[in-house]
């Protein structure tokens, strides 16, 4: 190969004779040299429109400078160019149905108000702003404003890091952008279990730290009628789960002493008007390494309630 003026020359060997003959016929019919036709097919097949637009668009250059000024960082003329960058660009192209530069410009213009928000999320500790950063941020915002399936597929194919904590952060960033457009949050961390007594819902409020979860239990009227009075020892014991700890807030009246199977007092929870709220935490271990999954937590709570109420 010889590199000259941002192009390369290639020699292609072992093309089947039948294919070469067909190319010759098409070349004669269209008046296009076989070499030009082969070149055009290669460019069309292996083009990376996101990278090309990021390199050539004056709008991208201008918005890169906006991000640089916002972060007090220099903008460098080099793009992040790697095998992974190409793979991610092709995945985004498929997820968002990108076919031409006009669509990319529309995405960038539409999401310009959110570029500095994205910069605040990910630019801390960086020393420079690579060329094309504005387009990459605009595409992330476009993903954030898409439906749940696109958001999840983008994590799996583009933004994936093998850590539950990184996924938690990804969802936080997505929902911070969605809130600016008054869109419903992406509820990836939510489990709801329906049983005869009612429902148990476990989810992650936006302001909770990683490894902390909130539970809302709602009873049907017939199940709530089985409960004893609101005495100081009328609570229900928390299920005993490895690497998990429960807490019922006393201020809302959900915390209560309870008697365990050994006849001993321990902290428990109770209902007010058929409703209870409590928190559950990862105990003594990082959430990503916790072997007691959230599905086990919600099932254990439901089993405990069934034993007591039905």
C-alpha positions in Angstrom: 0.0 0.0 0.0 1.1 3.5 -0.7 -0.2 6.4 1.4 -0.7 9.6 -0.6 -2.9 12.6 0.2 -5.2 10.7 2.7 -5.8 7.8 0.2 -4.3 4.4 -0.2 -3.7 2.1 -3.2 -4.6 -1.5 -3.0 -4.0 -4.7 -5.0 -6.8 -7.2 -4.8 -6.0 -10.8 -5.8 -7.9 -14.0 -6.4 -11.2 -12.5 -7.6 -13.3 -15.3 -9.1 -13.3 -15.1 -12.9 -17.1 -15.1 -13.1 -17.3 -12.1 -10.8 -14.6 -10.3 -12.8 -16.5 -11.0 -16.0 -19.7 -9.6 -14.5 -17.9 -6.5 -13.3 -16.6 -6.0 -16.9 -20.1 -6.3 -18.3 -21.4 -3.7 -15.8 -18.4 -1.4 -16.5 -19.2 -1.6 -20.2 -22.9 -0.9 -19.7 -22.3 2.1 -17.3 -19.1 3.5 -18.8 -17.4 3.2 -15.4 -13.9 1.6 -15.1 -13.8 -1.6 -13.1 -11.3 -0.1 -10.7 -13.5 2.9 -10.0 -16.6 0.6 -9.5 -14.7 -1.6 -7.1 -13.4 1.4 -5.2 -17.0 2.9 -4.9 -18.3 -0.5 -3.6 -15.5 -0.6 -0.9 -16.2 3.0 0.2 -19.9 2.4 0.4 -19.6 -0.9 2.3 -17.0 0.1 4.8 -17.8 3.8 5.3 -18.1 5.1 8.9 -20.5 8.0 8.5 -20.3 9.1 12.1 -16.5 9.4 12.1 -16.5 11.1 8.7 -19.1 13.7 9.9 -17.2 14.2 13.1 -14.0 15.0 11.1 -15.5 17.2 8.4 -18.5 19.1 10.0 -17.8 22.8 10.9 -20.7 22.5 13.3 -19.0 19.7 15.2 -15.8 21.8 15.4 -17.7 24.8 16.8 -19.5 22.7 19.4 -16.2 21.0 20.4 -15.0 24.5 21.2 -18.1 25.2 23.3 -17.4 22.0 25.3 -13.7 23.0 25.7 -14.7 26.5 27.0 -17.2 25.0 29.3 -14.7 22.5 30.8 -11.7 24.9 30.5 -9.9 22.4 28.4 -8.1 22.6 25.1 -9.6 21.0 22.0 -7.2 18.8 20.1 -7.4 18.0 16.4 -7.0 14.3 16.8 -10.0 12.0 17.0 -10.2 8.9 19.2 -9.6 6.3 16.5 -9.6 2.6 17.2 -11.2 -0.7 16.4 -13.6 -0.2 19.3 -14.5 3.3 18.1 -15.5 1.9 14.7 -17.5 -0.8 16.2 -19.3 1.6 18.5 -20.1 4.0 15.6 -21.5 1.2 13.5 -23.7 0.1 16.4 -25.0 3.6 17.0 -25.6 4.0 13.3 -27.8 0.8 13.4 -29.6 1.7 16.7 -30.5 5.2 15.6 -31.2 4.4 11.9 -28.5 6.8 10.7 -28.1 6.8 6.9 -26.7 10.2 6.0 -25.0 13.4 7.1 -28.3 15.2 7.2 -29.6 12.9 10.0 -26.4 13.4 12.0 -26.6 17.2 11.7 -30.3 17.0 12.8 -29.3 14.9 15.8 -26.5 17.3 16.8 -28.6 20.4 16.4 -31.5 18.9 18.4 -29.3 17.9 21.2 -27.0 20.9 21.4 -28.6 22.2 24.7 -27.5 18.9 26.4 -23.9 18.8 25.4 -22.5 20.6 28.4 -24.7 18.5 30.7 -23.1 15.4 29.2 -19.7 17.1 29.6 -20.3 17.6 33.3 -21.1 13.9 33.6 -18.0 12.5 32.0 -15.2 15.1 31.5 -13.9 15.4 35.0 -10.2 14.5 35.1 -9.8 14.8 31.3 -6.9 16.8 30.0 -8.3 17.7 26.5 -11.4 17.5 24.3 -10.8 15.2 21.3 -12.1 16.2 17.9 -15.7 15.0 17.4 -16.6 15.0 21.1 -19.7 17.1 20.5 -21.1 14.6 18.1 -20.4 11.7 20.5 -22.2 13.6 23.3 -25.1 14.4 20.9 -25.5 10.8 20.0 -25.6 9.8 23.7 -28.4 12.3 24.3 -30.3 10.9 21.4 -30.0 7.4 22.9 -31.2 8.9 26.3 -34.3 10.2 24.7 -35.1 7.0 22.9 -37.3 4.1 24.1 -36.2 1.6 26.8 -35.2 -1.0 24.3 -32.8 1.3 22.5 -31.3 2.5 25.8 -30.6 -1.1 27.0 -29.2 -2.2 23.6 -26.9 0.9 23.5 -25.5 -0.2 26.9 -24.9 -3.7 25.7 -23.4 -2.8 22.3 -21.7 0.6 22.9 -21.3 1.8 26.5 -20.9 -1.5 28.3 -18.4 -1.8 31.1 -18.3 -5.1 33.0 -19.3 -3.6 36.3 -22.8 -3.3 37.9 -21.7 0.1 39.3 -20.9 1.4 35.8 -24.4 0.3 34.6 -25.9 2.1 37.6 -24.0 5.3 36.6 -25.1 4.8 33.0 -28.7 4.7 34.1 -28.2 7.8 36.3 -26.7 9.8 33.3 -29.6 8.6 31.0 -32.2 9.7 33.5 -30.6 13.0 34.3 -30.9 13.9 30.6 -34.5 12.5 30.4 -35.5 14.7 33.3 -34.5 17.8 31.3 -37.1 16.8 28.7 -39.6 15.8 31.3 -39.5 12.2 30.1 -40.3 9.2 32.3 -37.1 7.7 33.8 -35.6 4.6 32.4 -36.7 2.1 35.1 -34.0 -0.5 34.7 -33.6 -1.0 38.4 -37.2 -2.0 39.3 -38.8 -5.2 40.3 -42.5 -5.7 41.1 -43.9 -9.0 42.4 -47.7 -9.6 42.6 -49.0 -12.1 45.2 -52.4 -12.9 46.7 -51.8 -10.4 49.5 -50.9 -7.5 47.2 -47.7 -6.3 45.6 -44.0 -5.7 46.5 -42.1 -3.1 44.5 -38.3 -2.7 44.8 -36.6 0.1 42.9 -33.8 2.6 43.0 -34.7 6.2 43.7 -32.5 8.7 41.8 -31.0 10.2 45.0 -30.0 6.8 46.5 -26.4 5.8 46.5 -25.2 2.7 44.7 -26.2 -0.4 46.8 -29.3 1.2 48.4 -32.8 0.3 47.3 -36.4 1.3 48.3 -39.3 -1.1 48.8 -43.0 -0.2 48.8 -45.4 -3.0 49.9 -49.1 -2.5 49.2 -51.7 -4.9 50.7 -55.2 -5.7 49.5 -58.0 -4.8 51.9 -58.6 -8.5 52.9 -54.9 -9.0 53.7 -54.6 -5.7 55.6 -57.6 -6.8 57.8 -55.6 -9.8 59.1 -52.9 -7.6 60.7 -52.9 -7.0 64.5 -53.2 -3.6 66.0 -50.5 -1.0 66.0 -48.8 -1.9 69.3 -45.1 -1.6 69.9 -44.4 -5.3 69.3 -46.8 -5.9 66.4 -44.1 -5.8 63.7 -43.1 -8.4 61.1 -39.6 -9.7 61.1 -37.4 -9.0 58.2 -36.3 -12.0 56.2 -32.8 -13.2 57.0 -30.7 -12.8 53.8 -27.0 -13.1 53.4 -25.2 -9.7 52.5 -28.5 -7.8 52.9 -29.8 -5.5 55.7 -33.2 -3.9 56.0 -34.3 -0.7 57.6 -37.9 0.6 58.0 -38.1 4.4 58.7 -39.6 5.2 62.1 -40.7 8.7 61.1 -43.4 7.3 58.8 -44.5 4.8 61.4 -43.2 1.8 59.5 -40.6 0.7 62.1 -41.6 -1.6 64.9 -40.3 -4.2 67.3 -41.0 -7.8 66.2 -40.7 -11.2 67.9 -38.7 -13.8 66.0 -39.0 -17.6 65.9 -36.9 -17.9 69.0 -39.2 -15.6 71.0 -36.6 -12.7 70.9 -37.3 -9.1 70.1 -35.7 -7.6 67.0 -36.3 -4.7 64.6 -39.2 -5.3 62.2 -41.7 -3.5 60.1 -45.5 -2.8 60.1 -48.1 -1.4 57.8 -50.1 1.9 57.9 -53.4 1.8 56.1 -52.2 -1.3 54.2 -48.9 0.2 53.1 -45.3 -0.1 54.2 -42.1 1.4 52.9 -38.5 0.3 53.8 -35.0 0.4 52.6 -32.6 -2.5 51.8 -28.8 -2.2 51.5 -25.9 -4.3 50.4 -24.3 -5.2 53.8 -20.5 -5.4 54.1 -19.9 -5.9 50.3 -20.1 -3.9 47.1 -23.4 -4.2 45.3 -21.7 -5.6 42.2 -20.3 -8.5 44.2 -23.4 -9.2 46.2 -24.5 -12.8 45.6 -28.0 -12.2 47.0 -29.8 -10.7 44.0 -32.6 -8.2 44.1 -35.0 -10.7 42.8 -34.2 -12.9 45.8 -34.8 -9.9 48.1 -38.3 -9.2 46.8 -39.2 -12.9 46.8 -38.1 -13.3 50.4 -40.2 -10.3 51.5 -43.2 -11.7 49.6 -42.7 -15.1 51.2 -42.5 -13.6 54.7 -45.7 -11.7 54.2 -47.6 -14.7 52.8 -46.6 -16.7 55.9 -47.8 -14.0 58.2 -50.9 -12.7 56.4 -52.5 -15.7 54.5 
